[in-house]
Amino acid sequence: MSQFKSDFLNILFSRGFIHQISDPEALDAAAKAGTISGYIGFDATAASLHAGSLVQIMMLRWMQKTGHRPIALMGGGTTKIGDPSFKDESRKLLTVEQIASNLAGIRQVFTKFLTFGDGPTDARMVNNADWLDHLNYIDFLRDYGVHFTINRMLSFDSVKLRLDREQPLTFLEFNYMILQAYDFLELSRRESCVLQMGGSDQWGNIVNGIELGRRCDQKQLFALTSPLLTTSSGAKMGKTMSGAVWLNADLLSPYDYWQYWRNSEDADIGRFLKLYTEMPLREIDRLAALGGSEINEAKKVLATEATAMLHGREAAEQAGETSRRTFEEGQSAEGLPTIELDLVSGVGLLQACVAAGFATSNSEARRSVQGGAIRVNDMQITDERYRLDNHIKGNRDSIKLSMGKKKHVLVRPKLWQQ
């Protein structure tokens, strides 16, 4: 039973989003009394966000759905430094051009989850480069540096962990927590924002912002963090053996995204349905209680609902149908991820496996072939010298390449493209 009175916190609590809140009673009262604004920051370290960011995105979505205004803060400025929180080493510094390109990529996903506009509960997207890029260093230190002590900054777990492991923490990275705190102050002033949300690893950084708002403007600001999620077996969310589970369709197809959720562990189904879908809790409890082979039906529901949130209902249902035809009927179904290879010039099986993402090198692909994991048009191939251009004489418009039972791609020869 939730102890909260506001719809916003009540929903977040009941669905498992809440780890810590700085002042639960005051935040609950503010959210109950009227519309509040809250933000989450997203640094542009890659061309797309991955599934590990979905909890934060869903928190913004629930904020809007319960009558409040979410703010997606793009880290065009802070990405130039890199968040050192709980990292063993410094992030690779990106160029201004790389950051701009990454920002263009990650912006795409937010329109799938949030409604943007000028209304009181319409989402806003802002970029902290708008204020960080124009700071005068000396004036910034005089105005805000006096509110931070080295003693306190060294006490945060994110810093202590790096130092305990005897890994260097550069002065550049040390500045990150000050700039994140300043972001909160700026958004409080510019957007009347009173809440910053994030993963539990951000608690210290967010508390810095609360303290800065109190010292500089005598404002009460709030922190809300979500638990850092792993699968039941301890795997990091948003990562698989073959790489990141990207949210942009040009980096990961809706079919592969559907398969990621379909392959969830049994013990995670209820938790994932609460976090990554908007299904009613009573129906989620029913699905999570299924046992034996019936749990696979719950996994399909999770896959379809999660995919529909990101890629739309039509794409989600098409991915589910493609999976059914592929696995239950054994067909070489249209809708599988597709790659194009020049079969006229000749393509070996190992090269094709690497191109399909089944392996990162020819030697890794060779082990899969020799182990009997690779099939071409559902025929097991154990000859590492096998060539896909052997099929060019056939009457097919594509070749189905498979690794194991769950990974499939269609190989289309460039010669046959119109």
N, C-alpha and C positions, 0 to 999 in steps of 0.2 A: 504494500500500500504506500503510495507516494505521500511524502509529508509536505508537498508543495501545493500552493493555491493557484498559481498561474499556469495556464495551459502550456506555456513554453517549457518551463522547468519540469512540469508534470510529465510531459511527453518524453523529454530527454531522459528523465530518470527511469521511466517505465520501460524504455527501449534500450537502456544500457549505455547511454552516452556519457554519463557523468562520473568523473573520478574525483575532482576537487572543485569547490567553489570558495572564493575568498570570504564572502559574507552572504551566506545563503538566504537568511531572512530578509535582508535589505534588498538583494537582487530580486527575490521572489515578489516582494511588495512593489518594487518598481515595475516589474513586468506585469503584475496584476493591475496596477493603477493606470497604465497607458502604454503607448508605443515607445519602445527603446531601440537604440541602434547598437549593433555589435559587429565585430569584425574578426576575420582570420587572415593571416598573412601567408602568401605563397611565393617563395623565391623561385626564380626562373633558372633552375639548374639543368633543365632538360627541355626538349621540344614539346613535351607533353607531361601532364601529371599522370601518376599511375594509381592503381586501385588502393594503395596505401593512403591516398589523400581523400578517399571517398567518405570516411567518417566525418572529416571536417566539412566537406561539401554538403553532406546530409544535415549537419548541424545548422548550417546557414539556411538550408531549405526549410527545415522545421521552424526556424526562427521566423521566416517569412510567412509560412502557412499558419502560424499562431498569432499573426497580426503585428509583427515587428519588422524592423528594417535591417537586412543583412548588408554588410560591406565586405567585398572581396578585395583585399589589398594586394596588389601586385608588387613584388619586391624588386623593382627595377634598380633601386639604389642599394639595398642590402645584399643583393646577389653579387655585387662587386666585391664584397668582403667574404661572405659565406658563413653560415651559422655553425659555430663549433660545437653546439650542444651534443654531448654524448658521442662525439666523433673521435676516433683514435688519431687522426691526422688531419692536416689542413685540407679544405676543399680546393680543387683545382680552380684557379682564377680564370674567369671567362672574359673575353673581350666585350666591348660595348656592342659590337655588331652581333655577337653570339647571344647576348642577353636579349637584345631587341627581337631577334628571330625566335628565341624560346618564348618570349612573352606573347608573340603573335600566335604561337601554337597552343599555349595553355589557356589563353582566353576563350578558346572555342568551346570548352566543356561547360562553362558556367551558364551559358544561355539554355542548356539542356535542363538545368536544375532550378534556375532562378528567373524571376521576371524583373527586368530592368526598366527603369523609367523615372519619372519625376514625382510620383505619388508618395504619400507618407510611409507606405510599406514597400515601395519599389526598391529593388536592390541597387546598390551603387558599386562601381568598380573604379578604384583609384590606384595610383602608382606612387610609391614613396620616393621615387626619383624626383618628383615634382618639388619636394622640399629638401631632400637630402643632398641633391646635386648642387644646391645653391647655398649651402651652409658656409659661413665664414668660420674657419676652424678656431681662431682665437676667441671670437665672440661666443661661439658655441661652448667652448670649454669654460669661459667665465660665467655664462648664464646657467649651464646645466651640469658641467663636470663637478661642480662643488656639491652636488646632491648625491654623488656616488662615492663610496669608500672602497678602497682595495680590499680591506678586511672583509667586508660583506660580500663582495663579488667572488672572493676566493672561497667563501663558504658554500656557494651553490654546488649542487651535486654534479652538474654538467662540467664545471671547471675542475672540481676535486678529482673526478674520475680520470680526466686527461692527465693531471699532474701525478696522481697515484700510479699511473701506468708509465710514468717517466717519459711521456710524449710531449714535445714542445707545443706551447700555446703562444702564438705570435701576438704582438701588440695589436696588429690589424684585427685579428679575430676577437681579441679582448674588447675591442670597441663595439662589436656587434650587439651586445646586450644593451649598451647605452643607446645605440641607434634604434633598437627595437622599442625601448622604453620611450624614446622621443617620438616614434611613430604613434604610439598610443596618445601621447599628449597632443600631437598635431591633429589626430582624428577627433579627439575630444573637442578641440577648438574649432575645427573646420566643419565637422559633421555631427556635433553633439553626441559623439559615440561614448557610451559608458561601459561597454563590455568588450573584452578581448577573450577569444576562445582559441584553443589549440590542443595539441597532444600533451600528455602529462610531462613530457620532457621539456616543455616550454614554461613550466610553472615559475621558475625563478625569473626568467626574462619578463613574463607578464607582471609579476609582483613588482619588479623594478618600475614598470610603467605606472602601476597604481600609486606607488610611492612618489613618483615624479609629479603626477597629477595633483596629489595632495599637497606637496611642498610648493609647487609653482602656482597653482590656480585654486587651491583649497577645494578641489572637487573630489567626490567619492566615485572611484572607478572600480570595476569588478573583474575578476578572473574566473574562468570556467574551463577546466581541462577534461579531456576524455582519456580513458585508459589506452595505453599503447597496446595494440592488438597483435596477437599472433594466432596461428591456427592451433588446434588442439595438440598437434605434434610438435609445436614450437617454431614452425616456419614463419617467416616474416610476411605480413600481408602485402600483396601487390607484387610478390616475387615468385617465380617458378624456376625450375631447373634450366629452362630455356631463355630466361630473361624476365624483364619487367612486364607487368600486365598494364599496358598503356591504355589511357582513356580515349585517345584520338584514334579514329577509325583508320586513318592512313598509316598508322603504326601497328595497329592490332585490329583484325577484322571482327565484326560483330559475332561471327561464328566462333572464333577463338576465344573471344570474351565470354560467350555463352558457355563454352566448354570449361573455362576456368572455374566458373561457379558450379557447373554440373559435377565437377570432380572434387567438390568440397568434402571434407571428412564428415562422417556421420554425426559426430559429437558437436559440430559447429553449426548445423543447419538452423536450429532455433535462434541462436545468437545472431547469425548472419541475416536471417529473415527480418529480425527486429531492426538491425542497423542499416541494411542496404535496400530495404523495400518499405513500402507504406501499407503493407497488408495489415488487417486488424489483428490485434494481439491474440484474440481467441482462436482465430484460424491458424496463426503461427504456432500456438501451443498444440493444436491438433496435429499439424504436420510434423512438429518436432517429436511427438510421441509415437510416430509410426516406427515399426520395427521390421527387422528382416529385409526382404527385398522391397517392401513398400517404401522404405526410406528413399529409394531411388526416385520415386514419384515426387517426393518433397524436394529432392535436389533439382529436378527438372523445373519445378515451380520457382525455386530460388533463382535458377539460371535465367528463366524467362522474365521474371519480374525485375531482376537486377539489370538485365540487358535492355529491357524496355525503358527503364529509367534513363539510360545513357543514349541508346541508339534508336529508341522508338519501338512501339508495339509491333509494327509490321516486320522490322528487322529481327526482333527477338523471336517472333513466331516462325519466321523463315529459318533462323538458325536452329530452332528446335526441330523443325521438320527435316532440315538437312541432316541433323544428327540422327534422327529416327530412321531415315532412309539408309543412311550410311551404316549404322550399327545394327539395326534390326532387320533390314531387308538386304543388306550387303550390296547396295547399288553404289555406283560411282556418281554421287548426287551432285547436281549443280548447286552452287551456294557455298562449296568448300573454299577455303583460301586458295588463291590462284597466283602462280608465278609464271613468268614467261622466260623461256630459254631458247637459245638458238640451236635447235636440234639438227638443222642442216649442216652446220659446221661440226657438230658432234658434241655430245654432253655425256660424260661418264656418270655412273650412279653416285659415286662419292661426291662429285661436284654438285649434283642435284640435291643430295641430302643436306649439304652445307647451305645451298641457296634456299632450301625449304625451311631452314632453321632447326632441322633435326640434330645438327651437330655444329660445332664451332670450327672444326678443322677436318681435313681429309682423314687424319689418323683416328679421330673420334668416330667419324662416319664408318671407317673401315671396321672398327670393333663392333659397331651395330650390325653391319652387313654380315660379318663372320658369325655373329651370335644369332643370326636368323630373325632379326627384328624388322628387317626392311622388306616391303612387298611392292611390286609394281603391278598395277591392275589386279590386286588381290592375289598375286602369285609371289610366293616367297623367293627371294633372290639372295644367294649366299656367295656369289661370284663378285668379288670387289672390282673386277675389270668389266663388269656388265655395263652396257651403254644404252641410254634411253633412246638414242636415235634408231635403235633396232625397231622401234614401234612406228617410225614415220611411214612405213609402207602399209600400215594398217589403216582401217577406215574409221579412225577415232578423231574427234576434235580436241581431245585432251587425254592426258595420261594420269592415272591416279597413283600417287606415290604415298606410301603409308609407313609409319614406324610404330610398331606395336598395334594395340587395338584403338588408341585414342587420338593419334596424330595423323592427319591426312591433309594433303594438298593436291590441287589439280595443276599439272604442268601443261601449259599451252605453248606449242611451238610458235615462235614469232612469225614463221613463214605463213601460218594459217590465220593470222590476225587480219581483219579487214581494215 
